[in-house]
């Protein structure tokens, strides 16, 4: 959303619409893709854990979302979380340049957001919140970026919430690519659910019982032996990874010529 477009009227409307409120499926992000102007490519993606559409404003945010959602610790993801009460939460406003984030014509203050507010489950079973801001490493040399990050840092510190900046260097492309490749099988409503479960269980046995065979050949044999359409074994292989019933190194490209024993962890 361009700064010049921001008004007090729009702020009130967002609050009335419930922006930045709710959890899980009921959460509504402060900014949505169709109303946000950015240099990156915007994406709307259905969340597996939340069951709602997430609004992401750049490829890097998408990469971060995929990796965050993949984590077994994360149970809820709230993107574009607004720091509506930032000026009342932060007592020390010294050197904070809120004036940089307002409509220059009207003086209306824009709402600063943090990219992700996550609910995570600790090893002891307790839930807590952590906040994450996503930035390209090249952006960290810009003064206005650092000024916004300092506002976020002080806000979350005062709230007692762990906050960190994560950059492109901490978000492996191949990991995100592999996650994107397998996750769609969890959202596929076209295939018969019971049949998918039964066939994936059979493939799981194939994988464990024929670990000395190359993966490509094993999947081909599975399709032929089980009398299923070509590509079914590959689809189910993706499904087993997505469900984490089998584990592979998600940080590397999958080499289908390798023996199964060299792929499964």
HELIX and SHEET records of a PDB file:
HELIX    1   1 UNK A    3  UNK A    5  5                                   3    
HELIX    2   2 UNK A    8  UNK A   16  1                                   9    
HELIX    3   3 UNK A   24  UNK A   26  5                                   3    
HELIX    4   4 UNK A   33  UNK A   35  5                                   3    
HELIX    5   5 UNK A   59  UNK A   70  1                                  12    
HELIX    6   6 UNK A   86  UNK A   89  1                                   4    
HELIX    7   7 UNK A   98  UNK A  100  5                                   3    
HELIX    8   8 UNK A  137  UNK A  141  5                                   5    
HELIX    9   9 UNK A  143  UNK A  159  1                                  17    
HELIX   10  10 UNK A  168  UNK A  170  5                                   3    
HELIX   11  11 UNK A  173  UNK A  187  1                                  15    
HELIX   12  12 UNK A  193  UNK A  209  1                                  17    
HELIX   13  13 UNK A  215  UNK A  226  1                                  12    
HELIX   14  14 UNK A  232  UNK A  242  1                                  11    
HELIX   15  15 UNK A  260  UNK A  262  5                                   3    
SHEET    1   A 2 UNK A  43  UNK A  46  0                                        
SHEET    2   A 2 UNK A  53  UNK A  56 -1                                        
SHEET    1   B 4 UNK A  74  UNK A  82  0                                        
SHEET    2   B 4 UNK A 113  UNK A 121 -1                                        
SHEET    3   B 4 UNK A 127  UNK A 135 -1                                        
SHEET    4   B 4 UNK A 162  UNK A 167  1                                        
END                                                                             
